């Protein structure tokens, strides 16, 4: 087994032939996307972390809130070099949130993204082997509490992209207010994932596959791309097989879709197909 962490796969495959934007440039890109849709950035204190969120400038209080959780971001520069800042080059979860056409939505980044990598609570373990650590899940849950209060919501739909799907699932297993869990190209069993890619296990991370019993009562919809080589669709299908027949979640396999393409282009239509309450 090669001595490297799994997230370099995503960073390397997506950026091997391109100049890596600086953390400031990546933050500006996200800000510009948000502003173009009437959203703004806000930073939330959550445990040992400051977590970046994007929310609409005008918030209408409603009973239900959909929270989009970002992927692992730019965790590795190459096969041997962890990034100094995991801010995503392409914040896909943000792009999904911005095109949701019904109901309230908010975006939640992962620890140390968007200029927070130098804060006292951050170290590179939180975008390598401890990316789903208990303290990360706890901090994310605190941020969800604050967003829920801000929107006056009672029930939550969590949408997780890539590694953000693991955080969303771990939150859904630990909270009583998550009625719907939606994942896009989601890493839902990181032990199976690292075994498949023959890379170092995420030894300091919680694994959603260990929470099948707690997730059984949550309505779920998992979108997977049949051309995805980062999180192959069969890994999600194996995760689904661990549920009882009466509780098995729905999986939607998308022909021609990979880890990035083409989720944001038809996201409103996919949400309608999932028939999620908004």
C-alpha positions in Angstrom: 0.0 0.0 0.0 1.5 3.3 -1.0 2.2 5.8 1.7 -0.1 8.6 0.7 -3.5 9.9 1.7 -6.5 9.4 -0.5 -7.6 12.9 -1.2 -4.6 13.7 -3.5 -6.5 11.6 -6.1 -9.1 14.2 -6.5 -6.8 17.2 -6.3 -4.3 15.7 -8.7 -6.7 14.4 -11.3 -8.5 17.7 -11.5 -5.5 20.0 -11.5 -2.5 18.1 -12.7 -2.3 20.1 -15.9 -3.3 23.5 -14.6 -1.7 26.2 -12.4 -3.1 26.0 -8.9 -4.8 29.2 -7.9 -3.7 30.8 -4.6 -6.0 30.4 -1.6 -7.0 34.1 -2.0 -7.9 33.5 -5.7 -10.0 30.5 -4.7 -11.8 32.5 -2.1 -12.5 35.3 -4.6 -13.9 32.8 -7.0 -16.4 31.5 -4.4 -17.3 35.1 -3.4 -18.0 36.1 -7.0 -20.2 33.0 -7.5 -22.1 33.9 -4.4 -22.5 37.6 -5.1 -23.8 36.9 -8.6 -26.7 35.1 -7.0 -27.4 37.6 -4.2 -25.5 35.5 -1.5 -22.9 36.6 1.0 -20.1 35.0 3.0 -20.3 34.7 6.8 -17.9 33.0 9.2 -19.3 30.9 12.1 -17.4 30.0 15.3 -17.8 26.3 15.8 -15.8 24.5 18.4 -12.1 24.8 17.6 -12.8 26.0 14.0 -14.2 29.0 12.1 -16.4 27.6 9.4 -17.2 29.6 6.3 -20.8 29.7 5.1 -22.6 31.4 2.3 -26.2 32.4 2.7 -28.7 34.6 0.8 -28.6 38.3 1.7 -32.3 38.2 2.2 -33.4 35.3 4.4 -37.0 34.3 4.6 -37.7 32.2 7.7 -39.2 28.8 6.9 -39.7 25.5 8.6 -37.2 23.6 6.4 -33.6 24.4 5.4 -31.4 22.7 2.9 -27.7 22.8 3.9 -25.0 22.0 1.3 -21.7 20.7 2.6 -18.6 21.1 0.6 -16.2 18.3 -0.5 -12.6 17.8 0.7 -11.3 20.7 -1.5 -7.6 21.0 -2.6 -6.2 18.6 0.0 -3.1 17.5 -2.0 -0.9 19.2 -4.5 0.6 16.0 -5.8 1.1 12.4 -4.6 3.6 13.4 -1.9 2.6 17.0 -1.0 -0.4 18.0 1.1 -1.8 21.4 0.3 -1.2 24.2 2.6 -4.8 25.3 2.2 -7.8 23.0 1.4 -10.0 25.7 -0.1 -11.6 24.1 -3.2 -10.7 25.3 -6.7 -14.3 24.6 -7.8 -16.8 24.8 -4.9 -19.3 22.4 -6.4 -21.5 22.2 -3.4 -21.8 26.0 -3.5 -22.7 25.9 -7.1 -25.4 23.3 -6.3 -26.8 25.5 -3.5 -26.9 28.6 -5.7 -29.0 26.9 -8.4 -31.6 25.5 -6.0 -34.8 27.2 -7.1 -37.2 26.3 -4.3 -37.0 26.7 -0.5 -34.3 28.0 1.8 -30.7 26.9 1.2 -27.3 27.6 2.8 -23.7 26.5 2.2 -21.3 25.1 4.8 -17.6 24.8 4.1 -15.3 22.3 5.7 -12.8 23.1 8.4 -9.8 25.2 7.4 -11.2 26.2 4.0 -11.6 29.8 2.7 -8.7 31.4 4.5 -9.1 29.6 7.8 -6.2 27.1 7.3 -3.8 29.3 9.5 -6.2 29.5 12.5 -5.1 27.9 15.7 -7.4 24.9 15.5 -6.3 23.9 12.0 -3.6 21.5 10.9 -3.2 19.5 7.7 -4.6 16.4 9.5 -8.0 18.0 9.1 -7.8 17.7 5.3 -5.9 14.4 5.3 -6.5 11.5 7.6 -8.7 13.3 10.2 -11.0 15.0 7.7 -14.0 13.2 9.3 -12.7 13.2 12.9 -15.2 13.5 15.8 -14.2 17.1 16.4 -14.9 17.9 12.8 -18.3 16.4 12.9 -19.0 18.2 16.2 -18.0 21.5 14.8 -20.1 21.0 11.7 -23.1 20.2 13.9 -22.6 23.4 15.8 -22.5 25.4 12.6 -25.7 23.6 11.5 -27.3 24.6 14.7 -26.5 28.3 14.1 -27.7 28.1 10.5 -30.9 26.4 11.5 -31.6 29.2 14.1 -30.7 31.9 11.6 -33.3 30.6 9.1 -35.9 29.7 11.8 -35.9 26.1 10.6 -37.2 23.0 12.3 -36.3 20.3 9.8 -33.2 19.9 7.7 -32.2 18.4 4.4 -28.4 17.8 4.2 -26.8 17.7 0.8 -23.2 16.5 0.8 -20.8 16.5 -2.2 -17.8 14.1 -2.3 -16.2 14.1 1.2 -19.0 16.4 2.3 -21.3 13.5 1.8 -19.5 11.7 4.7 -20.0 14.7 6.9 -23.6 15.0 6.0 -24.2 11.3 6.7 -22.4 11.4 10.0 -24.5 14.4 11.0 -27.7 12.8 9.9 -26.8 9.7 12.1 -26.3 12.0 15.1 -29.1 14.5 14.9 -32.9 14.1 15.2 -33.8 17.0 12.9 -32.4 15.7 9.6 -35.3 14.2 7.6 -33.5 13.9 4.3 -30.0 13.1 3.3 -28.8 13.7 -0.3 -25.3 12.9 -1.6 -23.6 13.7 -4.9 -20.6 11.6 -5.8 -20.3 10.9 -2.1 -17.7 9.1 -0.1 -19.8 7.1 2.3 -17.4 4.3 3.3 -13.9 5.6 3.4 -12.4 2.3 4.4 -13.7 0.7 1.2 -12.6 3.8 -0.7 -9.0 3.7 0.6 -8.8 -0.1 0.1 -10.0 0.3 -3.5 -7.5 3.0 -4.3 -4.7 1.2 -2.3 -3.9 4.3 -0.2 -3.4 5.0 3.4 -6.6 4.6 5.6 -8.2 7.7 7.1 -7.3 6.3 10.6 -8.5 9.4 12.6 -11.9 9.7 10.8 -15.3 8.4 11.6 -16.9 6.3 8.9 -20.6 6.7 7.8 -20.7 2.9 7.0 -20.5 2.3 10.7 -23.7 4.2 11.3 -26.1 2.2 9.1 -28.4 1.5 12.1 -28.7 5.2 12.9 -29.3 6.2 9.2 -32.0 3.6 8.6 -34.8 6.1 9.5 -33.5 8.9 7.4 -34.9 9.3 3.9 -31.9 9.2 1.5 -31.2 9.9 -2.2 -27.7 9.2 -3.5 -26.6 10.5 -6.9 -23.6 8.8 -8.5 -21.8 9.2 -11.8 -21.1 6.1 -13.9 -17.9 7.8 -15.2 -16.7 8.8 -11.7 -13.2 7.3 -11.1 -12.7 9.2 -7.8 -15.7 7.6 -6.1 -16.8 4.8 -8.3 -20.6 4.2 -8.3 -20.2 0.6 -7.1 -18.8 1.9 -3.8 -22.2 3.7 -3.1 -24.1 0.6 -4.2 -22.1 -1.5 -1.7 -22.9 1.0 1.0 -26.6 0.8 0.1 -26.6 -3.0 0.3 -25.8 -2.8 4.0 -29.3 -1.5 4.8 -32.2 -3.8 5.3 -34.6 -4.2 2.3 -37.2 -2.1 4.0 -34.8 0.8 4.6 -32.6 0.7 1.5 -32.0 4.2 0.2 -32.5 5.3 -3.5 -29.5 5.5 -5.8 -29.7 7.4 -9.1 -26.9 6.4 -11.5 -26.1 9.1 -14.1 -24.7 8.1 -17.4 -21.8 10.2 -18.6 -21.4 12.0 -15.2 -18.1 11.9 -13.4 -16.9 13.4 -10.1 -17.5 17.0 -11.2 -19.4 16.9 -14.5 -22.3 17.7 -14.9 -24.1 18.0 -11.5 -24.7 21.7 -11.3 -26.0 22.0 -14.9 -29.2 20.0 -14.1 -29.3 20.2 -10.3 -32.8 21.7 -10.1 -34.2 18.8 -12.2 -32.5 16.3 -10.1 -33.9 17.8 -7.0 -37.4 17.6 -8.5 -36.8 14.0 -9.3 -35.8 13.3 -5.7 -39.2 14.9 -4.7 -37.6 16.6 -1.6 -39.8 18.8 0.6 -38.5 22.4 0.5 
